[in-house]
Amino acid sequence: METATRQRVVVVGGGTSGWMTAAALAKLLPDRCDVHLIESEAIGIIGVGEATLPHIRAFNERLGIVEADFMATTRATFKLGIEFRDWGRIGDSYIHPFGTFGRGTGDVQFHHYYTRLLHAGIELPPIEAFSMACTLARTNRFAQPSTDARQIASTFGYAYQFDAVAFAPYLRRFAEALGARRSEGRIVDVGRDGGSGDVNAVVLEDGRRIEGDLFVDCSGFAALLIGKALGEPFQDWSRWLPADRAVALPCRTETAVTPFTSAVAMPSGWRWRIPLQHRTGNGYVFASGFVSEEAGADALTAVVEGTPLATPRVLKFTAGRRERAWAHNVVAIGLAGGFLEPLESTSLYLVQQAITALVELFPERRASSVDRDEFNRIVNMEYDRVRDFLILHYHATERDDSEFWNYVRTMPIPDSLAEKMELFRRRGRIVKYREGAFLDASWVSVYLGQRVMPAGYDPRAAGPSVDSLVAGMEQMQAEIRTAVGAMPDHRSYLAEYCPMPVAA
Ligand SMILES: Cc1cc2nc3c(=O)[nH]c(=O)nc-3n(C[C@H](O)[C@H](O)[C@H](O)COP(=O)(O)OP(=O)(O)OC[C@H]3O[C@@H](n4cnc5c(N)ncnc54)[C@H](O)[C@@H]3O)c2cc1C
């Protein structure tokens, strides 16, 4: 076995992905590497990215971040899921919850019993009535989940909605305290080894040359190393995810501070609403082939639910990912590696998964091709699964009121998604993953929320009598209502637990 040598890691870029990477490496591999981050204040960061998935809590915990302190500093609110409005049909609304529907009942999932009763002609409320997370969200309440698995209040999780420009500086303080170095400056050139083709240095505008063994490209859409220097191909997925613009417009909070993000379908895309402690984030994600930037900005301005705090800002992107996020000695993390629109708040999750894989496969000396291949397999699998889940939202619609919805409703979809949808349509089966961003309840919420009804159900759900199932479901709803009724409203919980600094 080769002896491990200390690696000089150069992180290019100081946005959320750069500082998440620097903080994680400094904390988790203190004996294996020295971290040097380079960023340019003149270029700045993208400054959006406010809604997250529950996995981020594990990232913060691993780093030893104190939740209440982090939430106060980033003016964060709690997030129990995402509300989708007008997706299946105009007027529809459902919540994709962070948590389960019903309670675990052995091998057969709750939605099989639920669909069995529907097939038997029993009138039931929407499936979200059997979810703690959805019921809390609908009533604007929040308290931390119970740690006692027997309690119904243990059947949900949560994530955060936070100020995107506050998280990176927060992590910077953390990473620097652990010994990470930072250099300010614009990178104008990249040095490569004549033999191996590896990157060996980046050169700053003022002539400084910063050398390293491993380079993490967190330079955002610029993709300075993975794209510009190495020319790693980008897989363009815009035929399935045609949205390529977003217009962002923060506003004063003049309506509820909801413990959930909203994704409201629009004529040529959808808009987000993300309430923070000090303001509400809004944005319209749309396909420029169907609506102009100006019309997109006007459409958003017309519907934001508070006084605008800025002028609309347009961002451009293409859905897709690099063929390999790790090529030579360059690992691309964040926007440099790929982008999927924020419909399910997955970007920071993908950053986190890439960092976790990098920590686990961190090179002893020179990176071996098997480690690189394994890293790329993990990252690509995560991207591909998220892609399919996002496409489902567009494709499983009955909307025919605009060119955009006609396109996404009728477009050919990836085989991997077509197979998943067919499995569900036949008898409610969800493709099994042991891990990943979206497990069974996530898929069930979107299928049923967008009117994809299974023709059958798991035959094992035929065991109990209809009466006993109905009685069980009534009892569960009552239990959920009681547990939710005992919890405070979201705003009061925030004020008690993590109030933002007064100056903010
Ligand atoms: C419209 C939109 C909405 C989004 N919403 C969400 C969301 O709700 N949830 C979520 O998880 N994600 C969301 N994202 C994604 C999220 O914003 C990013 O994943 C996240 O901010 C990480 O970005 P980054 O650090 O990779 O890039 P950036 O923030 O762009 O950082 C790039 C860094 O590289 C530096 N840099 C670039 N070029 C040079 C150079 N030549 N020399 C030196 N430094 C350089 C920059 O200065 C900067 O520090 C959204 C993205 C978009 C476009």
The ligand as an ORCA input file, in Angstrom:
! r2SCAN-3c Opt
* xyz 0 1
  C     -32.416     30.456    -10.416
  C     -31.722     29.545     -9.468
  C     -32.360     29.175     -8.290
  C     -31.735     28.284     -7.416
  N     -32.402     27.866     -6.284
  C     -31.840     26.903     -5.522
  C     -32.516     26.372     -4.381
  O     -33.618     26.796     -4.032
  N     -31.913     25.399     -3.680
  C     -30.677     24.914     -4.012
  O     -30.182     23.986     -3.366
  N     -29.998     25.435     -5.041
  C     -30.542     26.391     -5.807
  N     -29.842     26.893     -6.861
  C     -28.468     26.466     -7.078
  C     -27.543     27.198     -6.119
  O     -27.651     28.587     -6.319
  C     -26.102     26.759     -6.332
  O     -26.018     25.362     -6.375
  C     -25.246     27.224     -5.179
  O     -25.381     28.596     -4.954
  C     -23.785     26.901     -5.428
  O     -23.261     27.726     -6.436
  P     -21.717     27.635     -6.711
  O     -20.974     27.823     -5.435
  O     -21.437     26.368     -7.455
  O     -21.453     28.846     -7.729
  P     -21.341     30.433     -7.454
  O     -22.177     30.891     -6.320
  O     -21.566     31.068     -8.777
  O     -19.834     30.643     -7.040
  C     -18.787     30.654     -7.983
  C     -17.528     31.168     -7.338
  O     -16.464     31.092     -8.277
  C     -15.781     32.320     -8.290
  N     -15.172     32.533     -9.594
  C     -15.736     32.382    -10.815
  N     -14.848     32.711    -11.773
  C     -13.700     33.042    -11.138
  C     -12.411     33.494    -11.564
  N     -12.113     33.688    -12.853
  N     -11.472     33.753    -10.629
  C     -11.742     33.591     -9.305
  N     -12.929     33.182     -8.844
  C     -13.895     32.927     -9.748
  C     -16.851     33.352     -7.973
  O     -16.292     34.561     -7.499
  C     -17.614     32.620     -6.879
  O     -16.953     32.781     -5.651
  C     -30.441     27.808     -7.721
  C     -29.782     28.235     -8.871
  C     -30.416     29.083     -9.757
  C     -29.701     29.509    -11.013
*
